[in-house]
């Protein structure tokens, strides 16, 4: 069973108008991230105990209004990412229970760039049409793999072959992970003077993640380069939202969404146990003068998913049937002020 986890994701946005047709902006946010943690003695221990990816995007942007009904924007993103993966190495299996398992920790950091662009059209006062694009960025992580708690029995396994292991082992590593291209389309329509409805569609090109290759600088008979097939597929995202303006100060919001999973059954593992997800959102906003407060809640559920593959047994590759299911509660607080 996985452990309950809490994540805090801050963000910051600001914009400065320059004249009537030009606006400069800055955003600091985290559009990608994941975290799973499992019992260190559970059935997932040889594949994943802890998996974490954190990203921070710093995006200066500019928006230009060449026509009263059209706005165009673009931005460049500086991306910082760090990742951590923890698992056990199965010395107990290799030695038929004569040795304990070793602890493996893989960490990496990366800094890179990406870009985004979009266009917003308002054919009428009641209708808005939007399109946005985010570029693909390949994160080329550099870091370390540390193996600790190698028992004396495990240390002696390689001696007949001339391989000497100490109680710990460390090597530099390199590996790549893509952040995919994303295409988004949206329609916002004012049905009533105080009621708006928005429909969004997004296409995410996760097929860029075909394989995870981990290159080790110092290899030995137990620890060598890894090549893990992923074969992720492109996905669709559907969103529906409404906003009801109750008064000049109060607004009520509600919505729903559906995310397709990118991971096929054959490569689904505990590192990212993702299923098709759906959810519901509720929010309320209050504005007084130039200051506003928005509070939101998201209930995100996944479809129960049972797969049969060999991802839980990296030693012998035996098939096992595994059921995955997740439930996430997300609360959001946003403070805004217009100078």
ABEGO torsion letter per residue (X at the ends): XBBBBBBBBBBBBBBBBBEAABBBBBBBBBABEBBBBBBAABAAAAABABBBBBBBBBBBBBBBBABAABBBBBBBBBBBBBBBBBBBBBAAAAAGGABBBBBBBBBBBBBBBBBBBBBBBBABAABBBBBBBBBBBBBBBBBBBBBBGBBAAAAAAAAAAGBBBBABBBBBBBBBBBBBBBBBBBBBBBABAABBBBBBBBBBBAAABABBBBBBABBBAABBBBBBBAGBBBBBBBBBBBBBBABAABBBBBBBBBBBBABBAAABBAABBBBBBBBBBBBBBBBBEABBBBBBBBBBBBBBBBBBBAAABAAAGBBBBBBBBBBBBBBBBBBBBBX
